Amino acid sequence: MADVTDLPPHNVRELSDVPSIEVISKAAIMLLSAAAERLGLADEDPDSSPRRDLDEARRLITALAGLVTASAEYLGPHAGPLREGLQSVQRAFREASAVPDEPGQGPGEKYTGPVY
């Protein structure tokens, strides 16, 4: 059996070699994915998902909204799909809430404006 030290090095890049758009996009995708998980969207029945945690989802969605809004001018062709993903989780949050927030008060809406 090969020792771990005998394995070839992984394709690791220095952070300074990674373009900023890639760092921003990956962070946004991670926030989007985590928000979807916390909304239970990865499960067949989101309403009974053991992963559903709307408080955590609210935080993740708000962070995503801030990141996407603040970096929109740099995202180029990635901006549209990331905004659509953001709006999808914002709407899913509204639908999942027993008492929905007032328009403009939902997660991230202080950055994006009201989502209906």
C-alpha positions in Angstrom: 0.0 0.0 0.0 1.3 3.4 -1.0 2.2 5.9 1.7 0.4 9.2 1.5 3.7 10.9 1.0 4.2 8.8 -2.2 1.1 10.2 -3.9 1.6 13.0 -6.4 0.7 16.5 -5.2 -2.8 17.7 -5.7 -3.4 20.4 -8.2 -3.2 23.2 -5.6 -3.0 26.8 -6.7 -1.7 29.6 -4.6 -4.6 31.9 -3.6 -2.7 34.8 -5.2 -3.0 33.0 -8.5 -6.8 32.7 -8.4 -8.6 35.5 -10.2 -10.9 37.5 -7.9 -14.0 36.7 -10.0 -13.4 33.0 -9.3 -13.0 33.6 -5.6 -16.2 35.7 -5.5 -18.2 33.2 -7.6 -17.1 30.2 -5.5 -18.0 32.0 -2.3 -21.4 32.9 -3.8 -22.1 29.4 -4.9 -21.2 28.1 -1.5 -23.6 30.5 0.2 -26.3 29.7 -2.3 -25.9 26.0 -1.8 -25.8 26.3 2.0 -28.9 28.4 2.0 -30.8 25.9 -0.2 -29.7 23.1 2.2 -31.0 25.1 5.2 -34.3 25.6 3.4 -34.6 21.9 3.0 -34.5 22.1 -0.8 -32.2 19.2 -1.2 -34.8 16.9 0.3 -37.9 15.4 -1.3 -40.1 17.1 1.2 -38.5 20.4 2.3 -41.2 20.9 5.0 -40.1 17.8 6.9 -36.3 18.2 6.2 -34.1 17.6 9.2 -31.7 20.2 7.7 -34.3 23.0 7.6 -33.3 25.9 9.7 -34.8 29.2 8.6 -32.7 31.3 11.0 -29.5 29.9 9.5 -31.0 30.2 6.0 -31.8 33.9 6.6 -28.2 34.6 7.6 -26.8 32.8 4.5 -29.2 34.5 2.1 -28.4 37.9 3.5 -24.7 37.3 3.2 -25.3 36.1 -0.4 -27.3 39.2 -1.2 -24.6 41.4 0.1 -21.9 39.7 -1.8 -23.8 39.5 -5.1 -24.9 43.2 -4.8 -21.5 44.5 -3.8 -19.7 42.6 -6.6 -22.2 42.7 -9.4 -20.1 45.0 -11.5 -17.2 42.5 -11.5 -19.3 39.3 -12.0 -19.8 39.8 -15.7 -21.8 36.9 -17.2 -22.0 35.3 -13.7 -24.1 38.1 -12.3 -27.4 37.1 -13.9 -27.4 33.4 -12.8 -26.2 34.4 -9.3 -29.0 36.9 -9.0 -31.5 34.4 -10.2 -30.3 31.8 -7.7 -30.5 34.5 -4.9 -34.0 35.4 -5.9 -35.0 31.7 -5.9 -33.8 31.1 -2.3 -35.4 34.4 -1.2 -38.7 33.2 -2.6 -38.3 29.8 -1.2 -37.6 31.4 2.2 -40.8 33.4 1.9 -42.8 30.3 1.0 -41.3 28.3 3.9 -42.0 31.0 6.5 -45.1 30.5 8.7 -45.3 34.2 9.0 -43.7 35.8 5.9 -41.7 39.0 6.3 -43.2 42.2 5.0 -42.0 43.0 1.5 -38.5 44.5 1.7 -37.9 42.9 5.1 -37.0 39.4 4.0 -33.5 38.0 4.0 -31.2 40.1 1.9 -34.0 42.4 0.7 -32.2 45.4 2.2 -29.6 44.8 -0.6 -31.9 43.6 -3.4 -35.2 45.3 -2.8 -38.4 43.4 -2.2 -38.8 39.9 -3.6 -42.3 38.6 -4.2 
